[in-house]
């Protein structure tokens, strides 16, 4: 393969090496550029001589300044760059980008499970909510028996999951930020893939009592099972198995109670059937992890194109990861549909800046050794490649950590859901926000998956897609290879989403049952 570089903007003074394995010193490109040293794949090469202090530009954004003179043809890596200060949150452009309205995309549908609250599930799962980490082992034991002994009797139920988490009694439950993990767990319980069936396992003495986690009115839905006594908006009594109840004599008594209660929910879930629903019922969370320099070249732009398709179809798409958009906040506030939405984004950035400062950290702590090995020198460069997942549509809403779309009354469109960039915490918060389908891009590779929501994995490089052929669902590396366009892969992803949402296709993470734990974001003190 001839030596190739990829330049994101004609004003950039660096480009990345596209060839598998990188290129050796002495390599001559068609335009006459000669490498003065070996440059690994995905890493930057200087296209011009750079003096100390010169701006280094990629995506036509200053990603750093040269720490010393860098000759043309040199490898430009993180040790040669001084990272710029974070963009001020004052004086940002507000709603200045008025993109032409995207034409509606009609005629697309999938087979989903309609819920009584109006949401739609892509899977039919019994979820068992846990109020405290203390019960996790018991629930795990019970879930294994339910899967083995009961689930085969209910073929229309896809799975049984225990919503285990690390929350316990050591937390300061009335501290201001304690609301974040509590509302997160509450909203996870309400995820569309769980069919409005609520089953809780409690220890009994925990601070987060079931009635505090799921207070009356949490599930005010029309349900024919309950209308006889209390009217058309009735809500079933909270279904709780409390392990400390006197009725439980021994461990197996607890397990039997959980199994007996679960079977009632399994019977109702088993009566559900998929039906044709419009693509507007999709609620998609997009995220990246194990990112590399190709993330912003192939996979994330393809996801961004698909994001626009989904918005055109009337669906909802959430993008997240505060530290991975912080350096492009001006790009986001300029796309806000209203000044209020821009203000909400600024508040989330400011809150997270203060949160990091309390921990004596800043946004630069985001980038990992793998990110850097993949060619990303710092968080500024990483952020530019991350933001493109959001496409070009106006930003129609903002969620704080742990909030759901219903909390904010958001019905459709592009939404910024503020989360940490940690894969597992971000995924957990997007589950709480109400997503029924997840898209995850990766360049270095990760076996990430969720039991609660199908996860479609998109590889940024063909080399990764070949080596991890039974872990990656879509190969966006074909864009860099010249075998497909961003639009081609975007449409492929859109069609894949409809198939996965319909149950016609299982993702590799589903097939291998690769399920990461839910991780609650708890910024409150632990006592």
C-alpha angles and dihedrals in degrees: 000000000000116000109272137185129190119220116190098201133015089237093057117112094200133052132186125245109245102191120108109254093015126255133283129239112278095037109147120208126210091258091054098258109147124199113234091194139012114286119198121227112281094018125120128257123198111246092193138022109278122203123211108283095021117139115254110213131201122161082013086287126118103247093175147320126264110262089205138355112305116196121221111272094030127132108256109207137161096273090062095051132080108208117233121239118266117274112263115250090222124091096015120164109260119207093331096138109079103181115192111265112271111242114247116264107216137178099046122122144155138204109259143155114260115218128208091244092059097258124120128225126213090199134033105227135163107223121194111206118215120205095199139016090244092079096047096098093049092048092047090053091047093047091054090053092045090053092047101040108023111024095069087063091059107052095173092063112088101200149332118236134182112220095225120178141161098251115125145154095282091081126100091242096188096047114120096253095043087091089075099070093036095054089041093059091042092053094044087059088056095051112138093238090067096064096230089287108140121196121165133193114201132180093213105232100058124123092233098066117191091248091054093046094046108019122186111288095034090114104030097162137142106262124167091208092071107032097095094076110024111020143260096311094049123151125207118243112266107273105224133170106198112198094204093058112126089236091071110089108177134346097285090055088061091048092050092051091052092048094048092050092044092054091060090056093043091056092055094044091049091059091062122098134194116255135183112274130171120263086248087080091070117108106190128189116201123200141156131214136170084028126188137180090279092059091082092041104049122000101034095046089049089050089048091054089049090048089059090049090052093048089049088052091054095253128136122247125187126198122183146158109121099208090048094058100031093094091051098044091124089059089055102043088050088059096047113128091219137013088248091060091049090050090051091054091049091050091053091050092048092048091052093046088056092045091054091045091055087057093047090246137111138198092281089075088072101080116086131209087255092053089053093045086053092055104267106131099189146343093277092061091042092051093053090057093043098053094060089074086077094067119206106296122118114268105250103185148001130222126199117222111293096012122126130221088248091054088062096036092241113157105173147344136065113330133187108219108191112225140145113268093243105121095227097043092045091049091047092051092048089052087053091048088061107261117163096185132035132205118196125184124199138176103179092040133248132189090220117156141152130224091207100053133022112256120210110203119210120195118214095205133045090224090061092044091053096046094042094038093146096047104045118072099192132025111217089170087088086078092064090042090057092240096111140016128236087253092052093054092041091057091044089055092047092053090044090054092055091049094047092045089052094051091242089117131033120209119237090250088056094047093052092036092234102172125170120207122261110252118199118215106233114177091167122101122270113223 
